[in-house]
Every structure is written in structure tokens, then in C-alpha cells.
Amino acid sequence: MCNWRKWIWPGVLAVFLLTGLAAMLKADLIEQDLADKTLESLKDTHGWAQVTVDGRDVKLSGVAPSEEALGEVISMVEDVPEVRIAASDATIYEPPPIPTISPYEWQATLDGSVVTMNGYVQSEEDRGKIISLVEKHLSNVSITDQTELGKGAPDNFDIAISAALEILSGLKAGKVSFTDKKFSAAGEAGAVGSYEDTISSVSGLPDWLNVESVEIEPATASPYQLSIQKNDASLSIGGHVPSDAVKDSILAAARSAFSDFTIEDQSRIARGAPESVNWLEASKSGIGLLTHLKSGSVAIEDDRFSISGDVESEEIYRRVTDALKMGLDGGIRLAEKDIKLPVAAPYMWLVSKYGSEITLAGHVENDEDNAAVIEMVKRTTGFDAIKNLHGLASGKPEAFDKARQVATELVNTLYNSEAVLADKKLTIKGEADSEATRKKVIEVITTNLPPDYVGEHEIAILNVKPIEPPKLVGKKECQYLLNSSLAKGKINFEVDKAVISQTSTGLLDEIVSSAARCPEARIEIAGHTDSDGDDAYNQKLSEGRAIAVREYLIKKGIAASRLDASGYGESRPLQSNETLEGKARNRRIEFNVIE
């Protein structure tokens, strides 16, 4: 008989054990899966939380930053599928107590584009507020926060910090700081013009603060400038001044000189004034000159001074130009001058020749223009003695100098003559030695004047008495006659040429008449030059000009056998060649009777 119990119980036991083991393994997998799901839901926002799983029950542990954070985690765990119970053994974080600081300090330092904060803030919330204030007042900077937590700040400390950051925003580099209720600032202004605004910002600090020190340097200006503009009854000052004291003194000088004027000051304190310049004295010098101008401006740039504007009369013009010639105060030098006289209407000029006297009158623009006109007349006429009656005025028409040249040439061609220019109208009066000369003068008036100029003339034929046979004279008297003729004028040539100027034919004809009275005398025609050019060139030029004069006299009837032409170049000057007047005297033709 078979004992079935003996065979079945081992199999039943094995099945039971395997089933229990499978159940245990399955439970472990479920718990691990549940733990993974729970941690996955917490890892992004609550990394502090730890979980343990018992079946479908989850228990929390760890240190929660706040009750709100713990409650949020419990809610999140309860929402995980398959979680039955969510329990907590977690604790709430309790921060260490914030110490009370005395003295309470805070500072912000600006270096380039970096702001570094040091000292204390009362809480993390205050730290965030202060960082926001830095970002508000100083844009485009990076912030390095080295502050620590500490209690003890004065009331409304954030308002004081905001005002301090406004000061820091005006600096190129610097620092603002608090020690309890004491405030200090130091640094360099960010730009010319921001110094005054930055200093003014100090007044925006709360009244309860004690301003201990403010050491802010102005920005450096280059070039260093000051300008003063005068218009009607107003004066405008702009540019740079080295200090408040100098600014106040300049304004005081301006108010004293222009007591009835409205004065607008836009000058700004800046560093960079030249060491060689006394900025106050230089500015006063400019103000003094400006009082003479009807309107205009003075300006200083480093050590250079310029002045421009209008004056009411030639007398005032002379006063200003004489003062400029005497020199300026404060170590500055004249760089530019543009002073305009009253406009003349019409703009007039006159040149006249009666006998051996040349007279000039009318308008010239300035002393330089006056000298240029006199030199032109001497060069054109050959006369050294000029009676100058010029006055100064603005308003010279275009091409007026060219018209002056034409007028002078025509006056020199005629006898008892004068030319008047009124704006762009030329009037010529005088006597011609012949009808041919008269026609030539009229032709020049018609063709040689600048565009838009018109000319009119009153030219008579010289009334010549019947010619009596010349009284012959000896050699000594002949030399006297030749010298007397040359005393009336000068024989001129085209520039750098041995071509006789048309304006000298009248004088040469008088030389012919003198030479005809001494038919037995031999005459040397001597040519001389100034020192411009090299010796060989001047020697050749002087010989050519002497030969040209000899040929003219021969054509007019003087026997060739009586005339010798010699050139002496620059070897026999009458005056120094260092001046224009000396050079003009040295360029000459002489007639010497040979014994």
C-alpha cells in the first residue's frame, strides 16, 4: 500500500515557500518603484526631502526650510499614485540668530564696470532690495556682493543707500560708505559737467545723516577751454574753470564789467588747466577786451587766445588792436583775431597824382590791407613819398584790390589825375599827353576792370604850350635835369622782366627832353636790382633793363653814340634789402653824365 502523505508534503511545502518568496520579492519591487516615483516628484523643488516606503506608506525625513515647504511636500507625496499614507518625521530649519552690529557699516565701490558691496545687510530680503537699487542707479555693471547679515542699521537705511548710489552713479571710479549715521564719498567725476551734479546730489541725502567727508575730484578736460559770448544785453560764459573760487571770481569780474547785462553761466569745474596759465587773470583779460566790442566773443583754449566781433569805430578798433599788441595777462598768447569795423556804404577809395605828389584816401580793411595798398602804389608809380589818408572800414567788395591796381596804373599814365572807386564804380579824371594815350586809357577802363565793375572818365588832352627850341646846357646842368626828372617818379618794369611798364612812358619822355638839351654829353644808363634771386640772375636782369631804356631813348631821337647801358645787379644798394621799402628803393634806373 502506498503512503501518499510521504510524497505530497514535501511538494506542498516547496510550493508554499516559493509563493512566499515571490510575494516578498514583488513587495520589494513595489516599494522601490513607489520610492522612485516619490523622489522624482520632489527632486526639482525640494531636494532636502528624503523618503522611506513601507508597503504603500511613505514617511518623510530631512530638514525643511519652512513649514510652508513641508506642507507642500506632504501634499505632493499624497498626490503620487499608489501612496496610501504620507507621514512626516521632517524638522523645520531654524536659522542661527542674526548678530547685532555696532558700528553698522556698509559701502559700495565702483571700479570700471564692477560694483563691490561690503559691510552688512539686515536680511536676505534687504540684500535683494539693495542689489535692485544698484541695478537701478548704475546700469550695465556687474555686482560683487560681499556683505554679511547683521542687525543694527539705522531706520530708513535703504533710502540713504539709494541716495548714496545716485552719487556713485556720477563717478568714473569711487566709493560711498556709511558708518552708522556717518556718510563719506570719494572718487573722480565721470565726465566734465557731472562734478557739480554729483556734489549737488549730496544734498539729497536724508537729514539724519552726518556727511563726514566728500572728496570728489572733477574730471579732466582736454583741451581746456573757456568762451565768453556778448550779444545785445546778454553775456554767456561756457567752458571750464579749475575751482568754485575761480568761477565766482570770473563771474564777479563779468558782473562788474557788464553790470546791466543778463549773465548766463554754463562753465563747469574741471581739472587740466595748463600750469603756465593763470586762468582767472587770463579770463579777466578777455572780459576787459570784450567790453570794447559791440558784439562778439573771446575764447581761451589751453594757452591760446582768440577774439572776434564788431566794433563801432576805428578809434575803438585801434584801442583793441593796441591792447593786443601790448600782450595778454595770465600767460596766454594771441592765436586768432577777427575784429570787424563798421561797414562802409559805399566802400570808397581814391588815388590822385598832381605833380610829384601821390595821395591815397578812402577805406582799407585793416593795417595789413593798408600796408599792402601803399606797397602796390609805390611799386606801380615808382613814387616813394605817399600821402596816406586811409581810414578803416569793413565791406570791401569782391575784386576791389584788382580794381585798385587798374586805377593806380591809369592815374600814373595821366597828368593831374585822380581815380575814385565807389563800391564797383570807377571814375577817372586827368589829362592825357596825346589822343592816343587818351584812347588807351579808355580801352583799359573798358576791358581791364574786374567783372561787374563799371568805369567812367573825364580825360582831357594836356594843354601844351608852343614848343620853343630847347635851351642847350652843359654837362653839369644836364646831370641836374636828369636827376630832377627822376625825382618826380621811378621807371618801372614788369616783374622779373626787362620790359618797361606802360606807366613809365611819361617819365621816360621827360628824360628824353632833358637829354636833348645836352647833345654833347654822353650818358650812362645804369640798372640796379634788389637782393632777391642769385647774383648772376640779378646782374643779367639789371643789364637787360638798362638796355631796354637805352633802346627807348634811341627810338625817341637820342643818338645811340651818346648812350651806354650798364648793369650792376645788387652790388650798389641805396638802402638795406631787409625791408620791402629798402628793396623798392634799390630797384632803379639811374642816368649818369660821363665826364
C-alpha positions, 0 to 999 in steps of 0.5 A: 500500500502506498503512503501518499502523505510521504510524497505530497508534503514535501511538494506542498511545502516547496510550493508554499515557500516559493509563493512566499518568496515571490510575494516578498520579492514583488513587495520589494519591487513595489516599494522601490518603484513607489520610492522612485516615483516619490523622489522624482516628484520632489527632486526639482523643488525640494531636494532636502526631502528624503523618503522611506516606503513601507508597503504603500506608506511613505514617511518623510525625513530631512530638514525643511526650510519652512513649514510652508515647504513641508506642507507642500511636500506632504501634499505632493507625496499624497498626490503620487499614485499608489501612496496610501499614507504620507507621514512626516518625521521632517524638522523645520530649519531654524536659522542661527540668530542674526548678530547685532552690529555696532558700528553698522557699516556698509559701502559700495565701490565702483571700479570700471564696470564692477560694483563691490558691496561690503559691510552688512545687510539686515536680511536676505530680503534687504540684500535683494532690495539693495542689489535692485537699487544698484541695478537701478542707479548704475546700469550695465555693471556687474555686482560683487556682493560681499556683505554679511547679515547683521542687525543694527542699521539705522531706520530708513537705511535703504533710502540713504543707500539709494541716495548714496548710489545716485552719487556713485552713479556720477563717478568714473571710479569711487566709493560711498560708505556709511558708518552708522549715521556717518556718510563719506564719498570719494572718487573722480567725476565721470565726465566734465559737467557731472562734478557739480551734479554729483556734489549737488546730489549730496544734498539729497541725502536724508537729514539724519545723516552726518556727511563726514567727508566728500572728496570728489575730484572733477574730471579732466578736460582736454583741451581746456577751454573757456568762451565768453559770448556778448550779444545785445544785453546778454553775456554767456560764459561756457567752458571750464574753470579749475575751482568754485573760487575761480568761477565766482571770481570770473563771474564777479569780474563779468558782473562788474564789467557788464553790470546791466547785462543778463549773465548766463553761466554754463562753465563747469569745474574741471581739472587740466588747466595748463600750469603756465596759465593763470586762468582767472587773470587770463579770463579777466583779460578777455572780459576787459577786451570784450567790453570794447566790442559791440558784439562778439566773443573771446575764447581761451583754449589751453594757452591760446587766445582768440577774439572776434566781433564788431566794433563801432569805430576805428578809434575803438578798433585801434584801442583793441588792436593796441591792447593786443599788441601790448600782450595778454595777462595770465600767460596766454598768447594771441592765436586768432583775431577777427575784429570787424569795423563798421561797414562802409556804404559805399566802400570808397577809395581814391588815388590822385597824382598832381605833380610829384605828389601821390595821395591815397584816401578812402577805406582799407580793411585793416593795417595789413590791407593798408600796408599792402595798398601803399606797397602796390602804389609805390611799386606801380608809380615808382613814387616813394613819398605817399600821402596816406589818408586811409581810414578803416572800414569793413565791406570791401567788395569782391575784386576791389584790390584788382580794381585798385591796381587798374586805377593806380596804373591809369592815374600814373599814365595821366597828368593831374589825375585822380581815380575814385572807386565807389563800391564797383564804380570807377571814375577817372579824371586827368589829362592825357599827353596825346589822343592816343594815350587818351584812347588807351586809357579808355580801352583799359577802363573798358576791358581791364576792370574786374567783372561787374565793375563799371568805369567812367572818365573825364580825360582831357588832352594836356594843354601844351604850350608852343614848343620853343627850341630847347635851351642847350646846357652843359654837362653839369646842368644836364646831370641836374635835369636828369636827376630832377626828372627822376625825382618826380617818379621811378621807371618801372618794369614788369616783374622779373622782366626787362620790359618797361611798364606802360606807366613809365612812358611819361617819365621816360619822355621827360628824360628824353627832353632833358637829354636833348638839351645836352647833345654833347654829353654822353650818358650812362644808363645804369640798372640796379636790382634788389637782393632777391634771386642769385647774383648772376640772375640779378646782374643779367636782369639789371643789364637787360633793363638798362638796355631796354631804356637805352633802346627807348631813348634811341627810338625817341631821337637820342643818338645811340653814340651818346648812350651806354647801358650798364648793369650792376645787379645788387652790388650798389644798394641805396638802402638795406634789402631787409625791408620791402621799402629798402628793396623798392628803393634799390630797384632803379634806373639811374642816368649818369653824365660821363665826364 
